[in-house]
Amino acid sequence: MKHYSERITINAQTRFGRPSIRGMRISVYDVLGWFASGMTTQDILSDFPELTAEDLQAALSYAADREHKILIAS
């Protein structure tokens, strides 16, 4: 994967404009929630065969980049 922008899409018609994986109805938030609940990469890929390991990596990269860009008001 070169950059998460190749896999993460934002479309107002999909999931209310939330960042999603390749235009699917699976959002970055969904992926983060699965990891947070203890699912492994293999668990997620088994449950959602339409996803790839690169999709999951893109979701994590997107979230990390977003976190890095948050401005803290003082």
mmJSON file of the N, C-alpha and C atoms, coordinates in Angstrom:
{"data_MODEL":{"atom_site":{
"group_PDB":["ATOM","ATOM","ATOM","ATOM","ATOM","ATOM","ATOM","ATOM","ATOM","ATOM","ATOM","ATOM","ATOM","ATOM","ATOM","ATOM","ATOM","ATOM","ATOM","ATOM","ATOM","ATOM","ATOM","ATOM","ATOM","ATOM","ATOM","ATOM","ATOM","ATOM","ATOM","ATOM","ATOM","ATOM","ATOM","ATOM","ATOM","ATOM","ATOM","ATOM","ATOM","ATOM","ATOM","ATOM","ATOM","ATOM","ATOM","ATOM","ATOM","ATOM","ATOM","ATOM","ATOM","ATOM","ATOM","ATOM","ATOM","ATOM","ATOM","ATOM","ATOM","ATOM","ATOM","ATOM","ATOM","ATOM","ATOM","ATOM","ATOM","ATOM","ATOM","ATOM","ATOM","ATOM","ATOM","ATOM","ATOM","ATOM","ATOM","ATOM","ATOM","ATOM","ATOM","ATOM","ATOM","ATOM","ATOM","ATOM","ATOM","ATOM","ATOM","ATOM","ATOM","ATOM","ATOM","ATOM","ATOM","ATOM","ATOM","ATOM","ATOM","ATOM","ATOM","ATOM","ATOM","ATOM","ATOM","ATOM","ATOM","ATOM","ATOM","ATOM","ATOM","ATOM","ATOM","ATOM","ATOM","ATOM","ATOM","ATOM","ATOM","ATOM","ATOM","ATOM","ATOM","ATOM","ATOM","ATOM","ATOM","ATOM","ATOM","ATOM","ATOM","ATOM","ATOM","ATOM","ATOM","ATOM","ATOM","ATOM","ATOM","ATOM","ATOM","ATOM","ATOM","ATOM","ATOM","ATOM","ATOM","ATOM","ATOM","ATOM","ATOM","ATOM","ATOM","ATOM","ATOM","ATOM","ATOM","ATOM","ATOM","ATOM","ATOM","ATOM","ATOM","ATOM","ATOM","ATOM","ATOM","ATOM","ATOM","ATOM","ATOM","ATOM","ATOM","ATOM","ATOM","ATOM","ATOM","ATOM","ATOM","ATOM","ATOM","ATOM","ATOM","ATOM","ATOM","ATOM","ATOM","ATOM","ATOM","ATOM","ATOM","ATOM","ATOM","ATOM","ATOM","ATOM","ATOM","ATOM","ATOM","ATOM","ATOM","ATOM","ATOM","ATOM","ATOM","ATOM","ATOM","ATOM","ATOM","ATOM","ATOM","ATOM","ATOM","ATOM","ATOM","ATOM","ATOM","ATOM","ATOM","ATOM"],
"id":[1,2,3,4,5,6,7,8,9,10,11,12,13,14,15,16,17,18,19,20,21,22,23,24,25,26,27,28,29,30,31,32,33,34,35,36,37,38,39,40,41,42,43,44,45,46,47,48,49,50,51,52,53,54,55,56,57,58,59,60,61,62,63,64,65,66,67,68,69,70,71,72,73,74,75,76,77,78,79,80,81,82,83,84,85,86,87,88,89,90,91,92,93,94,95,96,97,98,99,100,101,102,103,104,105,106,107,108,109,110,111,112,113,114,115,116,117,118,119,120,121,122,123,124,125,126,127,128,129,130,131,132,133,134,135,136,137,138,139,140,141,142,143,144,145,146,147,148,149,150,151,152,153,154,155,156,157,158,159,160,161,162,163,164,165,166,167,168,169,170,171,172,173,174,175,176,177,178,179,180,181,182,183,184,185,186,187,188,189,190,191,192,193,194,195,196,197,198,199,200,201,202,203,204,205,206,207,208,209,210,211,212,213,214,215,216,217,218,219,220,221,222],
"type_symbol":["N","C","C","N","C","C","N","C","C","N","C","C","N","C","C","N","C","C","N","C","C","N","C","C","N","C","C","N","C","C","N","C","C","N","C","C","N","C","C","N","C","C","N","C","C","N","C","C","N","C","C","N","C","C","N","C","C","N","C","C","N","C","C","N","C","C","N","C","C","N","C","C","N","C","C","N","C","C","N","C","C","N","C","C","N","C","C","N","C","C","N","C","C","N","C","C","N","C","C","N","C","C","N","C","C","N","C","C","N","C","C","N","C","C","N","C","C","N","C","C","N","C","C","N","C","C","N","C","C","N","C","C","N","C","C","N","C","C","N","C","C","N","C","C","N","C","C","N","C","C","N","C","C","N","C","C","N","C","C","N","C","C","N","C","C","N","C","C","N","C","C","N","C","C","N","C","C","N","C","C","N","C","C","N","C","C","N","C","C","N","C","C","N","C","C","N","C","C","N","C","C","N","C","C","N","C","C","N","C","C","N","C","C","N","C","C","N","C","C","N","C","C"],
"label_atom_id":["N","CA","C","N","CA","C","N","CA","C","N","CA","C","N","CA","C","N","CA","C","N","CA","C","N","CA","C","N","CA","C","N","CA","C","N","CA","C","N","CA","C","N","CA","C","N","CA","C","N","CA","C","N","CA","C","N","CA","C","N","CA","C","N","CA","C","N","CA","C","N","CA","C","N","CA","C","N","CA","C","N","CA","C","N","CA","C","N","CA","C","N","CA","C","N","CA","C","N","CA","C","N","CA","C","N","CA","C","N","CA","C","N","CA","C","N","CA","C","N","CA","C","N","CA","C","N","CA","C","N","CA","C","N","CA","C","N","CA","C","N","CA","C","N","CA","C","N","CA","C","N","CA","C","N","CA","C","N","CA","C","N","CA","C","N","CA","C","N","CA","C","N","CA","C","N","CA","C","N","CA","C","N","CA","C","N","CA","C","N","CA","C","N","CA","C","N","CA","C","N","CA","C","N","CA","C","N","CA","C","N","CA","C","N","CA","C","N","CA","C","N","CA","C","N","CA","C","N","CA","C","N","CA","C","N","CA","C","N","CA","C","N","CA","C","N","CA","C","N","CA","C","N","CA","C","N","CA","C"],
"label_alt_id":[null,null,null,null,null,null,null,null,null,null,null,null,null,null,null,null,null,null,null,null,null,null,null,null,null,null,null,null,null,null,null,null,null,null,null,null,null,null,null,null,null,null,null,null,null,null,null,null,null,null,null,null,null,null,null,null,null,null,null,null,null,null,null,null,null,null,null,null,null,null,null,null,null,null,null,null,null,null,null,null,null,null,null,null,null,null,null,null,null,null,null,null,null,null,null,null,null,null,null,null,null,null,null,null,null,null,null,null,null,null,null,null,null,null,null,null,null,null,null,null,null,null,null,null,null,null,null,null,null,null,null,null,null,null,null,null,null,null,null,null,null,null,null,null,null,null,null,null,null,null,null,null,null,null,null,null,null,null,null,null,null,null,null,null,null,null,null,null,null,null,null,null,null,null,null,null,null,null,null,null,null,null,null,null,null,null,null,null,null,null,null,null,null,null,null,null,null,null,null,null,null,null,null,null,null,null,null,null,null,null,null,null,null,null,null,null,null,null,null,null,null,null],
"label_comp_id":["MET","MET","MET","LYS","LYS","LYS","HIS","HIS","HIS","TYR","TYR","TYR","SER","SER","SER","GLU","GLU","GLU","ARG","ARG","ARG","ILE","ILE","ILE","THR","THR","THR","ILE","ILE","ILE","ASN","ASN","ASN","ALA","ALA","ALA","GLN","GLN","GLN","THR","THR","THR","ARG","ARG","ARG","PHE","PHE","PHE","GLY","GLY","GLY","ARG","ARG","ARG","PRO","PRO","PRO","SER","SER","SER","ILE","ILE","ILE","ARG","ARG","ARG","GLY","GLY","GLY","MET","MET","MET","ARG","ARG","ARG","ILE","ILE","ILE","SER","SER","SER","VAL","VAL","VAL","TYR","TYR","TYR","ASP","ASP","ASP","VAL","VAL","VAL","LEU","LEU","LEU","GLY","GLY","GLY","TRP","TRP","TRP","PHE","PHE","PHE","ALA","ALA","ALA","SER","SER","SER","GLY","GLY","GLY","MET","MET","MET","THR","THR","THR","THR","THR","THR","GLN","GLN","GLN","ASP","ASP","ASP","ILE","ILE","ILE","LEU","LEU","LEU","SER","SER","SER","ASP","ASP","ASP","PHE","PHE","PHE","PRO","PRO","PRO","GLU","GLU","GLU","LEU","LEU","LEU","THR","THR","THR","ALA","ALA","ALA","GLU","GLU","GLU","ASP","ASP","ASP","LEU","LEU","LEU","GLN","GLN","GLN","ALA","ALA","ALA","ALA","ALA","ALA","LEU","LEU","LEU","SER","SER","SER","TYR","TYR","TYR","ALA","ALA","ALA","ALA","ALA","ALA","ASP","ASP","ASP","ARG","ARG","ARG","GLU","GLU","GLU","HIS","HIS","HIS","LYS","LYS","LYS","ILE","ILE","ILE","LEU","LEU","LEU","ILE","ILE","ILE","ALA","ALA","ALA","SER","SER","SER"],
"label_asym_id":["A","A","A","A","A","A","A","A","A","A","A","A","A","A","A","A","A","A","A","A","A","A","A","A","A","A","A","A","A","A","A","A","A","A","A","A","A","A","A","A","A","A","A","A","A","A","A","A","A","A","A","A","A","A","A","A","A","A","A","A","A","A","A","A","A","A","A","A","A","A","A","A","A","A","A","A","A","A","A","A","A","A","A","A","A","A","A","A","A","A","A","A","A","A","A","A","A","A","A","A","A","A","A","A","A","A","A","A","A","A","A","A","A","A","A","A","A","A","A","A","A","A","A","A","A","A","A","A","A","A","A","A","A","A","A","A","A","A","A","A","A","A","A","A","A","A","A","A","A","A","A","A","A","A","A","A","A","A","A","A","A","A","A","A","A","A","A","A","A","A","A","A","A","A","A","A","A","A","A","A","A","A","A","A","A","A","A","A","A","A","A","A","A","A","A","A","A","A","A","A","A","A","A","A","A","A","A","A","A","A","A","A","A","A","A","A","A","A","A","A","A","A"],
"label_entity_id":["1","1","1","1","1","1","1","1","1","1","1","1","1","1","1","1","1","1","1","1","1","1","1","1","1","1","1","1","1","1","1","1","1","1","1","1","1","1","1","1","1","1","1","1","1","1","1","1","1","1","1","1","1","1","1","1","1","1","1","1","1","1","1","1","1","1","1","1","1","1","1","1","1","1","1","1","1","1","1","1","1","1","1","1","1","1","1","1","1","1","1","1","1","1","1","1","1","1","1","1","1","1","1","1","1","1","1","1","1","1","1","1","1","1","1","1","1","1","1","1","1","1","1","1","1","1","1","1","1","1","1","1","1","1","1","1","1","1","1","1","1","1","1","1","1","1","1","1","1","1","1","1","1","1","1","1","1","1","1","1","1","1","1","1","1","1","1","1","1","1","1","1","1","1","1","1","1","1","1","1","1","1","1","1","1","1","1","1","1","1","1","1","1","1","1","1","1","1","1","1","1","1","1","1","1","1","1","1","1","1","1","1","1","1","1","1","1","1","1","1","1","1"],
"label_seq_id":[1,1,1,2,2,2,3,3,3,4,4,4,5,5,5,6,6,6,7,7,7,8,8,8,9,9,9,10,10,10,11,11,11,12,12,12,13,13,13,14,14,14,15,15,15,16,16,16,17,17,17,18,18,18,19,19,19,20,20,20,21,21,21,22,22,22,23,23,23,24,24,24,25,25,25,26,26,26,27,27,27,28,28,28,29,29,29,30,30,30,31,31,31,32,32,32,33,33,33,34,34,34,35,35,35,36,36,36,37,37,37,38,38,38,39,39,39,40,40,40,41,41,41,42,42,42,43,43,43,44,44,44,45,45,45,46,46,46,47,47,47,48,48,48,49,49,49,50,50,50,51,51,51,52,52,52,53,53,53,54,54,54,55,55,55,56,56,56,57,57,57,58,58,58,59,59,59,60,60,60,61,61,61,62,62,62,63,63,63,64,64,64,65,65,65,66,66,66,67,67,67,68,68,68,69,69,69,70,70,70,71,71,71,72,72,72,73,73,73,74,74,74],
"pdbx_PDB_ins_code":[null,null,null,null,null,null,null,null,null,null,null,null,null,null,null,null,null,null,null,null,null,null,null,null,null,null,null,null,null,null,null,null,null,null,null,null,null,null,null,null,null,null,null,null,null,null,null,null,null,null,null,null,null,null,null,null,null,null,null,null,null,null,null,null,null,null,null,null,null,null,null,null,null,null,null,null,null,null,null,null,null,null,null,null,null,null,null,null,null,null,null,null,null,null,null,null,null,null,null,null,null,null,null,null,null,null,null,null,null,null,null,null,null,null,null,null,null,null,null,null,null,null,null,null,null,null,null,null,null,null,null,null,null,null,null,null,null,null,null,null,null,null,null,null,null,null,null,null,null,null,null,null,null,null,null,null,null,null,null,null,null,null,null,null,null,null,null,null,null,null,null,null,null,null,null,null,null,null,null,null,null,null,null,null,null,null,null,null,null,null,null,null,null,null,null,null,null,null,null,null,null,null,null,null,null,null,null,null,null,null,null,null,null,null,null,null,null,null,null,null,null,null],
"Cartn_x":[0.85,0.0,0.895,0.65,1.434,0.933,-0.353,-0.931,-2.384,-2.833,-4.209,-5.252,-4.923,-5.902,-6.289,-5.516,-5.865,-6.999,-7.267,-8.278,-9.379,-9.102,-10.097,-10.847,-12.159,-12.981,-13.991,-14.36,-15.388,-16.432,-17.659,-18.757,-20.0,-20.608,-21.791,-22.911,-22.923,-23.981,-23.682,-22.488,-22.1,-21.774,-22.504,-22.283,-22.256,-23.139,-23.285,-21.99,-21.171,-19.931,-18.765,-18.924,-17.806,-16.764,-15.504,-14.456,-14.72,-14.694,-15.008,-13.907,-13.955,-12.985,-13.467,-12.721,-12.97,-14.434,-15.113,-16.491,-17.512,-17.058,-17.968,-18.686,-19.601,-20.323,-19.585,-18.329,-17.486,-16.641,-16.841,-16.144,-14.843,-14.011,-12.785,-13.166,-14.233,-14.707,-15.017,-15.654,-15.963,-14.683,-13.699,-12.432,-11.75,-11.705,-11.085,-11.826,-13.14,-13.934,-13.662,-13.496,-13.202,-11.856,-10.855,-9.548,-9.631,-10.333,-10.462,-11.17,-12.066,-12.794,-11.981,-10.781,-9.915,-9.813,-10.516,-10.418,-9.02,-8.519,-7.23,-7.476,-6.399,-6.508,-7.143,-6.716,-7.271,-8.75,-9.155,-10.579,-11.404,-10.935,-11.671,-11.727,-10.595,-10.567,-11.434,-11.539,-12.412,-13.883,-14.226,-15.617,-16.036,-15.095,-15.376,-14.425,-14.689,-13.763,-13.598,-14.479,-14.338,-13.213,-12.725,-11.613,-10.284,-9.227,-7.869,-7.043,-5.895,-4.987,-4.579,-4.447,-4.084,-5.198,-6.45,-7.578,-7.491,-7.193,-7.11,-5.942,-4.823,-3.662,-3.984,-4.718,-5.106,-5.991,-6.908,-7.785,-6.969,-6.001,-5.145,-4.286,-3.759,-2.934,-3.757,-4.975,-5.866,-6.138,-6.473,-6.781,-5.565,-4.39,-3.176,-2.91,-3.102,-2.89,-3.892,-5.12,-6.161,-5.834,-5.397,-5.038,-3.873,-2.928,-1.747,-2.14,-3.178,-3.575,-4.539,-5.0,-5.944,-5.25,-5.876,-5.35,-5.982,-5.184,-5.695,-5.849,-7.064,-7.327,-6.847,-6.241,-5.765,-6.609],
"Cartn_y":[-1.172,0.0,1.235,2.1,3.322,4.365,4.607,5.614,5.243,5.525,5.136,5.768,6.888,7.561,6.704,5.67,4.747,3.808,3.698,2.755,3.39,4.514,5.169,6.2,6.077,6.995,7.69,8.877,9.63,10.054,9.561,9.827,10.114,11.237,11.625,10.598,9.791,8.8,7.467,7.325,6.079,6.356,5.71,5.841,7.29,8.102,9.515,10.303,9.922,10.652,10.253,9.212,8.735,8.069,8.163,7.495,5.99,5.433,4.025,3.339,2.028,1.224,1.031,1.531,1.363,1.549,2.5,2.785,1.792,0.83,-0.151,0.466,-0.267,0.209,-0.129,-0.453,-0.718,0.525,1.145,2.398,2.159,3.18,3.154,2.941,3.593,3.446,1.977,1.281,-0.141,-0.93,-0.706,-1.436,-1.14,0.115,0.474,-0.183,-0.206,-0.846,-2.331,-2.988,-4.427,-4.685,-3.902,-4.066,-3.765,-2.71,-2.325,-3.397,-4.14,-5.189,-6.467,-6.478,-7.642,-8.538,-8.195,-9.014,-8.864,-9.929,-9.895,-9.626,-9.355,-9.164,-10.387,-11.57,-12.792,-12.953,-12.591,-12.644,-11.773,-10.552,-9.604,-10.094,-10.562,-11.044,-12.279,-13.104,-14.289,-13.882,-12.911,-12.463,-11.59,-10.903,-9.974,-10.256,-11.308,-11.711,-10.672,-9.671,-8.615,-7.645,-7.722,-6.877,-7.58,-6.781,-7.311,-6.775,-7.374,-6.884,-5.443,-5.109,-3.74,-2.757,-3.194,-2.345,-2.022,-3.024,-2.818,-1.899,-2.09,-1.227,0.21,0.377,1.716,2.396,1.642,2.212,2.679,1.883,2.27,3.482,3.507,4.642,5.919,5.803,6.968,7.503,6.601,7.013,7.655,7.101,7.674,9.063,9.216,10.517,11.538,11.124,12.02,12.459,11.519,11.822,12.817,12.635,13.509,14.939,15.086,16.399,17.147,16.521,17.18,18.344,19.489,20.655,20.749,21.033,21.155,22.634,23.014,24.414,24.681,25.814,26.137,27.218],
"Cartn_z":[0.0,0.0,0.0,-0.944,-1.029,-0.046,-0.024,0.87,1.131,2.328,2.675,1.77,1.138,0.273,-0.929,-1.202,-2.28,-1.875,-0.57,-0.083,0.747,1.364,2.214,1.38,1.352,0.564,1.469,1.069,1.788,0.769,0.98,0.066,0.914,0.676,1.459,1.361,0.318,0.115,0.81,1.373,2.032,3.486,4.378,5.82,6.269,5.699,6.086,5.953,4.992,4.744,5.621,6.384,7.209,6.323,6.699,5.921,5.869,4.66,4.446,3.669,3.691,2.963,1.528,0.578,-0.862,-1.262,-0.649,-1.021,-0.492,0.294,0.874,2.068,2.618,3.79,5.082,4.975,6.142,6.38,7.547,7.83,8.596,8.596,9.392,10.863,11.295,12.669,12.985,12.051,12.256,12.5,11.646,11.744,13.082,13.463,14.745,15.906,15.824,16.873,16.983,15.852,15.884,16.532,16.157,16.789,18.285,18.648,20.055,20.884,20.249,20.976,21.113,20.531,20.684,19.465,18.396,17.187,16.587,16.039,15.343,13.863,13.167,11.721,11.081,11.481,10.909,11.237,12.446,12.815,11.873,11.666,10.823,9.382,8.874,7.488,7.3,8.319,8.241,8.24,9.078,9.176,7.995,7.394,6.291,5.127,4.357,3.286,2.181,2.136,1.137,1.487,2.723,3.147,2.928,2.831,2.726,3.885,4.103,5.137,4.844,3.575,3.187,3.543,3.433,3.838,5.323,6.134,7.574,7.921,7.24,7.458,7.06,5.976,5.527,6.571,7.168,8.199,9.395,9.813,10.93,10.579,9.38,8.932,8.872,8.369,8.302,9.708,10.637,12.003,12.67,12.454,13.037,12.475,11.176,10.547,11.07,11.208,11.742,13.168,13.974,15.358,15.403,14.525,14.472,14.103,13.299,12.791,13.698,14.773,15.677,16.372,16.34,17.033,18.423,19.389,20.748,21.068,21.383,21.735,23.151,23.332,24.693,25.323],
"occupancy":[1.0,1.0,1.0,1.0,1.0,1.0,1.0,1.0,1.0,1.0,1.0,1.0,1.0,1.0,1.0,1.0,1.0,1.0,1.0,1.0,1.0,1.0,1.0,1.0,1.0,1.0,1.0,1.0,1.0,1.0,1.0,1.0,1.0,1.0,1.0,1.0,1.0,1.0,1.0,1.0,1.0,1.0,1.0,1.0,1.0,1.0,1.0,1.0,1.0,1.0,1.0,1.0,1.0,1.0,1.0,1.0,1.0,1.0,1.0,1.0,1.0,1.0,1.0,1.0,1.0,1.0,1.0,1.0,1.0,1.0,1.0,1.0,1.0,1.0,1.0,1.0,1.0,1.0,1.0,1.0,1.0,1.0,1.0,1.0,1.0,1.0,1.0,1.0,1.0,1.0,1.0,1.0,1.0,1.0,1.0,1.0,1.0,1.0,1.0,1.0,1.0,1.0,1.0,1.0,1.0,1.0,1.0,1.0,1.0,1.0,1.0,1.0,1.0,1.0,1.0,1.0,1.0,1.0,1.0,1.0,1.0,1.0,1.0,1.0,1.0,1.0,1.0,1.0,1.0,1.0,1.0,1.0,1.0,1.0,1.0,1.0,1.0,1.0,1.0,1.0,1.0,1.0,1.0,1.0,1.0,1.0,1.0,1.0,1.0,1.0,1.0,1.0,1.0,1.0,1.0,1.0,1.0,1.0,1.0,1.0,1.0,1.0,1.0,1.0,1.0,1.0,1.0,1.0,1.0,1.0,1.0,1.0,1.0,1.0,1.0,1.0,1.0,1.0,1.0,1.0,1.0,1.0,1.0,1.0,1.0,1.0,1.0,1.0,1.0,1.0,1.0,1.0,1.0,1.0,1.0,1.0,1.0,1.0,1.0,1.0,1.0,1.0,1.0,1.0,1.0,1.0,1.0,1.0,1.0,1.0,1.0,1.0,1.0,1.0,1.0,1.0,1.0,1.0,1.0,1.0,1.0,1.0],
"B_iso_or_equiv":[0.0,0.0,0.0,0.0,0.0,0.0,0.0,0.0,0.0,0.0,0.0,0.0,0.0,0.0,0.0,0.0,0.0,0.0,0.0,0.0,0.0,0.0,0.0,0.0,0.0,0.0,0.0,0.0,0.0,0.0,0.0,0.0,0.0,0.0,0.0,0.0,0.0,0.0,0.0,0.0,0.0,0.0,0.0,0.0,0.0,0.0,0.0,0.0,0.0,0.0,0.0,0.0,0.0,0.0,0.0,0.0,0.0,0.0,0.0,0.0,0.0,0.0,0.0,0.0,0.0,0.0,0.0,0.0,0.0,0.0,0.0,0.0,0.0,0.0,0.0,0.0,0.0,0.0,0.0,0.0,0.0,0.0,0.0,0.0,0.0,0.0,0.0,0.0,0.0,0.0,0.0,0.0,0.0,0.0,0.0,0.0,0.0,0.0,0.0,0.0,0.0,0.0,0.0,0.0,0.0,0.0,0.0,0.0,0.0,0.0,0.0,0.0,0.0,0.0,0.0,0.0,0.0,0.0,0.0,0.0,0.0,0.0,0.0,0.0,0.0,0.0,0.0,0.0,0.0,0.0,0.0,0.0,0.0,0.0,0.0,0.0,0.0,0.0,0.0,0.0,0.0,0.0,0.0,0.0,0.0,0.0,0.0,0.0,0.0,0.0,0.0,0.0,0.0,0.0,0.0,0.0,0.0,0.0,0.0,0.0,0.0,0.0,0.0,0.0,0.0,0.0,0.0,0.0,0.0,0.0,0.0,0.0,0.0,0.0,0.0,0.0,0.0,0.0,0.0,0.0,0.0,0.0,0.0,0.0,0.0,0.0,0.0,0.0,0.0,0.0,0.0,0.0,0.0,0.0,0.0,0.0,0.0,0.0,0.0,0.0,0.0,0.0,0.0,0.0,0.0,0.0,0.0,0.0,0.0,0.0,0.0,0.0,0.0,0.0,0.0,0.0,0.0,0.0,0.0,0.0,0.0,0.0],
"pdbx_formal_charge":[null,null,null,null,null,null,null,null,null,null,null,null,null,null,null,null,null,null,null,null,null,null,null,null,null,null,null,null,null,null,null,null,null,null,null,null,null,null,null,null,null,null,null,null,null,null,null,null,null,null,null,null,null,null,null,null,null,null,null,null,null,null,null,null,null,null,null,null,null,null,null,null,null,null,null,null,null,null,null,null,null,null,null,null,null,null,null,null,null,null,null,null,null,null,null,null,null,null,null,null,null,null,null,null,null,null,null,null,null,null,null,null,null,null,null,null,null,null,null,null,null,null,null,null,null,null,null,null,null,null,null,null,null,null,null,null,null,null,null,null,null,null,null,null,null,null,null,null,null,null,null,null,null,null,null,null,null,null,null,null,null,null,null,null,null,null,null,null,null,null,null,null,null,null,null,null,null,null,null,null,null,null,null,null,null,null,null,null,null,null,null,null,null,null,null,null,null,null,null,null,null,null,null,null,null,null,null,null,null,null,null,null,null,null,null,null,null,null,null,null,null,null],
"auth_seq_id":[1,1,1,2,2,2,3,3,3,4,4,4,5,5,5,6,6,6,7,7,7,8,8,8,9,9,9,10,10,10,11,11,11,12,12,12,13,13,13,14,14,14,15,15,15,16,16,16,17,17,17,18,18,18,19,19,19,20,20,20,21,21,21,22,22,22,23,23,23,24,24,24,25,25,25,26,26,26,27,27,27,28,28,28,29,29,29,30,30,30,31,31,31,32,32,32,33,33,33,34,34,34,35,35,35,36,36,36,37,37,37,38,38,38,39,39,39,40,40,40,41,41,41,42,42,42,43,43,43,44,44,44,45,45,45,46,46,46,47,47,47,48,48,48,49,49,49,50,50,50,51,51,51,52,52,52,53,53,53,54,54,54,55,55,55,56,56,56,57,57,57,58,58,58,59,59,59,60,60,60,61,61,61,62,62,62,63,63,63,64,64,64,65,65,65,66,66,66,67,67,67,68,68,68,69,69,69,70,70,70,71,71,71,72,72,72,73,73,73,74,74,74],
"auth_comp_id":["MET","MET","MET","LYS","LYS","LYS","HIS","HIS","HIS","TYR","TYR","TYR","SER","SER","SER","GLU","GLU","GLU","ARG","ARG","ARG","ILE","ILE","ILE","THR","THR","THR","ILE","ILE","ILE","ASN","ASN","ASN","ALA","ALA","ALA","GLN","GLN","GLN","THR","THR","THR","ARG","ARG","ARG","PHE","PHE","PHE","GLY","GLY","GLY","ARG","ARG","ARG","PRO","PRO","PRO","SER","SER","SER","ILE","ILE","ILE","ARG","ARG","ARG","GLY","GLY","GLY","MET","MET","MET","ARG","ARG","ARG","ILE","ILE","ILE","SER","SER","SER","VAL","VAL","VAL","TYR","TYR","TYR","ASP","ASP","ASP","VAL","VAL","VAL","LEU","LEU","LEU","GLY","GLY","GLY","TRP","TRP","TRP","PHE","PHE","PHE","ALA","ALA","ALA","SER","SER","SER","GLY","GLY","GLY","MET","MET","MET","THR","THR","THR","THR","THR","THR","GLN","GLN","GLN","ASP","ASP","ASP","ILE","ILE","ILE","LEU","LEU","LEU","SER","SER","SER","ASP","ASP","ASP","PHE","PHE","PHE","PRO","PRO","PRO","GLU","GLU","GLU","LEU","LEU","LEU","THR","THR","THR","ALA","ALA","ALA","GLU","GLU","GLU","ASP","ASP","ASP","LEU","LEU","LEU","GLN","GLN","GLN","ALA","ALA","ALA","ALA","ALA","ALA","LEU","LEU","LEU","SER","SER","SER","TYR","TYR","TYR","ALA","ALA","ALA","ALA","ALA","ALA","ASP","ASP","ASP","ARG","ARG","ARG","GLU","GLU","GLU","HIS","HIS","HIS","LYS","LYS","LYS","ILE","ILE","ILE","LEU","LEU","LEU","ILE","ILE","ILE","ALA","ALA","ALA","SER","SER","SER"],
"auth_asym_id":["A","A","A","A","A","A","A","A","A","A","A","A","A","A","A","A","A","A","A","A","A","A","A","A","A","A","A","A","A","A","A","A","A","A","A","A","A","A","A","A","A","A","A","A","A","A","A","A","A","A","A","A","A","A","A","A","A","A","A","A","A","A","A","A","A","A","A","A","A","A","A","A","A","A","A","A","A","A","A","A","A","A","A","A","A","A","A","A","A","A","A","A","A","A","A","A","A","A","A","A","A","A","A","A","A","A","A","A","A","A","A","A","A","A","A","A","A","A","A","A","A","A","A","A","A","A","A","A","A","A","A","A","A","A","A","A","A","A","A","A","A","A","A","A","A","A","A","A","A","A","A","A","A","A","A","A","A","A","A","A","A","A","A","A","A","A","A","A","A","A","A","A","A","A","A","A","A","A","A","A","A","A","A","A","A","A","A","A","A","A","A","A","A","A","A","A","A","A","A","A","A","A","A","A","A","A","A","A","A","A","A","A","A","A","A","A","A","A","A","A","A","A"],
"auth_atom_id":["N","CA","C","N","CA","C","N","CA","C","N","CA","C","N","CA","C","N","CA","C","N","CA","C","N","CA","C","N","CA","C","N","CA","C","N","CA","C","N","CA","C","N","CA","C","N","CA","C","N","CA","C","N","CA","C","N","CA","C","N","CA","C","N","CA","C","N","CA","C","N","CA","C","N","CA","C","N","CA","C","N","CA","C","N","CA","C","N","CA","C","N","CA","C","N","CA","C","N","CA","C","N","CA","C","N","CA","C","N","CA","C","N","CA","C","N","CA","C","N","CA","C","N","CA","C","N","CA","C","N","CA","C","N","CA","C","N","CA","C","N","CA","C","N","CA","C","N","CA","C","N","CA","C","N","CA","C","N","CA","C","N","CA","C","N","CA","C","N","CA","C","N","CA","C","N","CA","C","N","CA","C","N","CA","C","N","CA","C","N","CA","C","N","CA","C","N","CA","C","N","CA","C","N","CA","C","N","CA","C","N","CA","C","N","CA","C","N","CA","C","N","CA","C","N","CA","C","N","CA","C","N","CA","C","N","CA","C","N","CA","C","N","CA","C","N","CA","C","N","CA","C","N","CA","C","N","CA","C"],
"pdbx_PDB_model_num":[1,1,1,1,1,1,1,1,1,1,1,1,1,1,1,1,1,1,1,1,1,1,1,1,1,1,1,1,1,1,1,1,1,1,1,1,1,1,1,1,1,1,1,1,1,1,1,1,1,1,1,1,1,1,1,1,1,1,1,1,1,1,1,1,1,1,1,1,1,1,1,1,1,1,1,1,1,1,1,1,1,1,1,1,1,1,1,1,1,1,1,1,1,1,1,1,1,1,1,1,1,1,1,1,1,1,1,1,1,1,1,1,1,1,1,1,1,1,1,1,1,1,1,1,1,1,1,1,1,1,1,1,1,1,1,1,1,1,1,1,1,1,1,1,1,1,1,1,1,1,1,1,1,1,1,1,1,1,1,1,1,1,1,1,1,1,1,1,1,1,1,1,1,1,1,1,1,1,1,1,1,1,1,1,1,1,1,1,1,1,1,1,1,1,1,1,1,1,1,1,1,1,1,1,1,1,1,1,1,1,1,1,1,1,1,1,1,1,1,1,1,1]
}}}
